[in-house]
Structure formats: structure tokens, C-alpha cells
């Protein structure tokens, strides 16, 4: 054995030891077979338990963001389609609410089981339509979807226990608008608690990612859910506007951008409709010098590059203690280079395609304009496919609190790095943002975790982990990240009226 | 006395990362190349009280040409035996690239006076062993005697002379990842050429999180000092699938510099036949029966 440590490439041309990757062993392509997942060219709207064409007969393309190939055409619902959907939900609501609670639970359990049975098909479709790696849609999105329905199936007949003495009853018909970053998972977060509590639903998926919602509608038919209990209207902004302003809606639940959320809130003022909003974020990772460094590096990578950074609670700011800044950044940059970017259907892909051309342009513009003098942009040197929408894992250091890249939500794989010296400074900087959805604290010291967590103005505070979700844990924001919670008992509160008294939800 | 300043390990995160890397999909050419590397990295081992010269000779024949008639399958890295059987192995391996490794320092417990341990090492080296697998004094280490353990490793290293030293930490007895990291630092400080997980006599033997931790340690040691130390995962690795998962960890943690038989090893016996079975299947698309491969 030659163990002199100075052999071959590592010392050539440089004094400092360096590592090299990818020359000795390359992974062969490992694509998930997708040709068996048939995608009908036109599926229509899902109204009253059946697929129907939109009144206007207008359709728009749904493309695969990794190849720009057209996957199919999605119906553009207008106000009359939305009205039909709301009428259907209204008609179905009394009988749905009157069902014995354990019967509603049975439907939810059935949906959860069907999600598990058809998980592979749905994961493939999710990756084709949205660009996320199959590793995530298979291992994160679909298992969490099923878990959400299982969890809420359990709540359906225990609402009296969740809100003792408050006589919980359904809100009525709920209008829900969801984003494109977790199409099925956000659908699950919205539908499961609404149905468990006896509400009926009209839901609008995002225009770039409607295919899995329509596939999910087939699954509802398979589960023999009564017609009208769940209706899907597809379309762009005007469809969503028609839905949230429809007078037959009792409550609106929206997940998406802060700008749209504010517009919805303004439109609903005085309407008497309930509203919950889950909006943007600009979460901070706070890495203390005593943290388990390699694990913190993994966590930061998971925090910002998970789902191409299209995550409202993404850890898009890194606050690292001054004393370990250089060492930490070296490790982080090296780890970034190892992220495998490419074909979302390849089982070894870590980061897939940006969801749409429009989003890619927004990311590019913010990275170009969002930094002041002195900022250093580091991007992974990975190869990118020729077609489709792609953005390299990116790290921007040397930025200041006032830079747009530090203040604005990029919703892409871009991490802004700053430093702090004391815990007080870390708290101040982490909270110095219009948002307040999540935060991540990285330290080996238990007392510091508690001290920090109690000072974070954020709905979710992760300690030595990030982007972990559980249907039992309430999720939601402070400040411009919105109001209302999803998940757990607190999440149910948004879907019940409590005439017996306002019990803390 | 504990003198080293060792940063903490997050057990949950370490295990999560190891599990995440285990989901890599290794197919076709990558699998073929991977299996070939695994064979090249195996220390074919027999460490039984009932070992005989005949058994060691059979093992050596298998080590030189693991799959009779397929020259594409390379010889394994080494044959690993008890000191008294070193001369048998040396003779049986003349003219091959296969190294002779010997456990020493009163393997597996390591409970003997230092002088006897050093004699054990000198005997094996004199008999022709080119690699020495020593065990650390876990009792001393666990009660805080890190300086003493460090001194013992350094003394053994000196007794090895030209032979390469693998230091067995017996991680299954150390209890926590934090202690395992401390043991890694002690061995690195003392001049180990290889960090090795286990004797194979204690359960759990090698686990993927432990080896991931070791890989992070040798990587950072190299970046800090320029000295490359190898890692040997020993015990409990029985399937090609599991071995490829270890290789993925090497590939994505340390990279090209460690994907070689002088930097990463598997200490195993039954692993080789499973790798050969997978190798043959890749060639003709069919699984053979286990009895088609010699049991050595």
C-alpha cells in the first residue's frame, strides 16, 4: 500500500490538499420508467363527481419543465364553471356533514390507502409535471400525503375532544387555492382537515401543476366519495379570483405568494368569509460554532436546495457564527458541488428543474440585481441539461441585511450568507425580515436551543434538522407569512365553527 | 486523561445521511464497476480458532482468482489471518498482488501487557505480514485513558516497520458516535494508516453511519494535514448491495482518492461470493445457485 498521501492528482499544481470527485466512479443513468403512466390530453374540470369540459372550451398547455414537452391540456375554468362547482359543493355539504363522523373517517382512510397503492404512479406524474426529483416525490411528497389523510381520518370522529364544550360544526363550503411547489401535498393539507370536519370543497390547483390533482380526482371516484364533496377547477389567476370572491363560499384557504395573499384579504374584507393564509418566507439557519458541523452542512443543503428551493419555509438565509464562517463555507461549497442536478425522473437526481420559465426568470433577475458591491456569488459547476428550466445551486456571501437577496423571497436554490458574533445578534438578524414562517437552529447545546427558539418570531423552529413535516405538527406563519395553522389540532380550528364558545385552537 | 478537543456528532443527522445515501440506485455499468472495486477492496478473512493451514491455502487460492475462468474479476486486496498462519498465507500467495494481513496485539480483546502485544506484531511482520490489524485497548479508552491508548498505537506503529497498520476501534463497544469520533482522532494522531471498525467478534460490527463518520474524519484529516488514511469496514457486510452502499458513501464523502484498494477495504468472508453471484448475473442475466461458487 502506498500511503504517503502525496501521490497523483491531489498535489499536482497546488500546495493545499484538495479532493476530487466523479472520476473514479460514475453512476449510470437510473431513470424511473414513466411510459406506463398514461396522461390523457384533456381531462377537464372535476365537478360533482365527474369530469366535464369547461363552458368556454378553452384549454392551456401543461408542460414538463425538465424538457419543455407538452404533457397535456388543462381546462381554463371561467366564472360560470366556478359557479357550477360551488353549487355542487353546496348541494353536497348538508349530507356530508350529516354523515356519522366515523363514516367520513372511513372515506379519508380509503383515500389514504389508495394514495399508498397508487403512490408510484402519482410520484412519477408529480415529477413529470412539476420538475421535482423522483427521490423527493417518492420519498417525501407521497408518504406525507398519505400520512395527512390517515392523521385527519383519525380526527373526524374526535372533534368534540379537540374542542371540548365548543360544539364544533363545519364552516360549510370552502374555497381553496394551492401553489405549484408541492401540488399533491398542499392538496392533502387543504382537503384532509376540511373533509374531516364536514366541509365540502372547491379547490384550484396551480396552473403549472394541475395534472396530479386531476389524477387524484380519479382516486376520489375510486374511493366512491359522494359527488360534489370535492370539486377541482383548473385555471390561472382569474379562475382563482372567481373562486375566492364567489358568494357561495364560506371560507377561503390560500397558500401562495404574499402579494396574492394580501390581495385576497383585501377582496374578502367585509364579506364575512373566514380566511387563512400561508404565504412566503425568508427563513434563517443559525449555525453556532459548537454545532455538529457536517450535519449542519447537510441540514443547510436540505433546507435550501430541497425541491429546488421552491419551499415557502426554505432556509434561504444562513447566519453562521463568525468564528467558523470560513471553515463552514468551505464545507458547504464542497457539498454543493456534489448535488446532482438533472433529469427529475433519474433516481439519483438530488435537484430537478425549476417549475416554470417565469419562475426561472424571477430567480435570475433577483440574483443579478439583489446584491450590492462586495457580494460573492458561488454557483455549483454541475452540468445542466440543454432543454428545460434549470438553475444551479447558488450561494451568495458577503451580503448585507439590506440587500434584496437577503430580504426578498427568491423561491429558488439560492442561499444568502451572513455572519453573527453573539446569540443576541443572531436573534436580531434572524427576526429582521418581513416574514416569519420558519427558522433552523444548529447547536449542540440544549439550553441555547430553548433560549433561541423562544425568541424566534417564526411559526416553525427546527433544531438540528430542517424541512421536517408531520401531520400532527401545526404549520403556519408570523407577520407577512400569513395566519392560521395547518396540521394537528390547531389546523382543524380553521375548518370548524364553534358556537359553544371560542376554545383556544 | 482526555486531552483532545473533539467536536460533537449529531447521531440522528448522521444516521439520516447514511440512510439517504443508501437510496442511490446503482445500475448497469456503474454496478459492474462497483462490484469490481468491491472485489479489489476485500480483505478475505478467516479468524476462527479452528483455522487450519489447509483452509488458509484454499482461501489464498480464492483470493488470487476469485472466479475461476473469468480474468476480468481481479484478485482481492489481502488475506487476513491469525499470526501463526501468516507463513502459510505468504507461501500460498507468492507471485500475486494479494497482501498478507495479520491481526495482532492479542486480537480480539487486546487484553495483554504492551510488551506481549508488540511481540505479537513483530512476530507477524517477521513472518511476512505486510499489513497489521491491531485492536485498541477499549477498557483503557472508555475510562478516559486516551493518552495511553495513543501511546500504544504509536508503539505498535513503530513495531510494524514497513507494514501498514490498521487500527481496529471495535466501535460496537464504544457506545456513542461521540466516543467513536474521539477514538478516530486518537488513532489518526497516533499515526494509523487505516481506521477499521470492528473485529467481527462483537455485534454490532460495521454499520454504515459509523463508516460515514470515519470517512468524514479521514477526509478532514487529509484536508488539514495532507496525510491520507484509509478506512476498513469489517464485519457484518454480507451482500453486494450493502457493499455498494458503502462505496456510495466513499464516493460522495471522500471521492476519487479513496476509491482504491489501498484507501478503502472490506473485511469480510461471505461477501465475496455474493458479489460474484451478482457479477455473473450482470454478464448473462441469470442468477446462479449459491452452490455454484466454492465455499472457502
Interface residues (C-beta under 8 A of the other chain):
Chain A: X1 X2 X3 X5 X6 X9 X10 X11 X17 X18 X19 X20 X21 X22 X23 X24 X25 X26 X27 X28 X29 X30 X135 X139 X290 X291 X292 X293 X294 X295 X298 X299 X338 X347 X348 X444 X464 X465
Chain B: X7 X8 X9 X10 X12 X13 X14 X16 X17 X23 X24 X25 X26 X27 X28 X29 X30 X31 X33 X34 X37 X99 X130 X131 X164 X193 X216 X219 X222 X223 X225 X226 X227 X228 X229 X230 X247 X251 X252 X254 X255 X256 X257 X259 X260 X262
